[in-house]
């Protein structure tokens, strides 16, 4: 790792921030410390890695923020003596790796290697999935049912029969669904549904 790598560090504890920044001083890793996620959002980096102290909520909040701004950065969480459940939850929420505090330069380098390997493929997939889920979440329960019917290749009449509503009502739900998802046509809505894992 010869080129300079940017690392956005989010931790509410000043001492931990200072210790990590000090440990990486004089290395090709440039640390930009932030006290909380709102500080990071105000100066969102164009590239690099996001390293966050796991408080049980920040990973989920950070991934949601990436979805909203449409820019994925690999995220690594860390915590002192994390439980297995804590690590699993962070990864399920979108972290690509988890470090146990305290850690040093070698652990950060390893996390950066994982980030580089996964950022292109996994990052794109994760971001597309997160954005798709965000668009599907705008729909009402009935609109999601209509979307599932559309994705199954059913006509308005057959969707209506499945849901016990008229084809005209299906048509209205379908138009609302496309509008809310920002989809220009049915095939785009189906792609979004697939990316959101609504259908498989």
Phi, psi and omega in degrees: 000090184263326181283157182289134179242134178271135179232116177269115184256122179243113181203128182285345182270115184300319184295318178295317178303314181296319182295318180291316179300317179295317182297331184258002178296141179079008177251171177289003180263117179266118182264129174246104184277142177226143181283325179208177185295324181296325176296318179295316182300322180295334179228057186298125182287153179279335181208182178101203185236143174256123179246118186237141173283123186284111177253011180094345183230334190295326180298311179300316180296319181293318179294321177298320178298316179299322178297316183293320182270352176071030178224120181266133168232137178300138184239130176242132178258160175211156178195161178274130180044056182290144175282161178303317180300320180297316180295313180301316181298318179297318180292318177298327179283349175129357177291140179270346180200165180220127179252147177263126179277137003278150177225168182236195184301317183299318180295321179293319178300317179297316179297322178294323177296316177300317181298316181297320181292326187260344190298320182289302184284302184295319181300315180295316180297312181299316182295315180298318179296315181297318180293321179295316179300320180299321181287322179291327181296342178288342186278151172285168179302316181295319179296324176294321178296320177295318178300316178299321178295316177300315180296333177279358177082020182275149175283168177303321181297315182290324176296318178301317179296318180297321185261000181059046175225166183282154177304326179296319178294321177300316180301317180295313178299321181296316179295316178297319180300311180299317181297311182294326181279349184070028181265136181278335180207171185300318183297327177292321178297321178295317179300317180298318180298319180293315180297329180277003182062025177286326175229157181223000000 
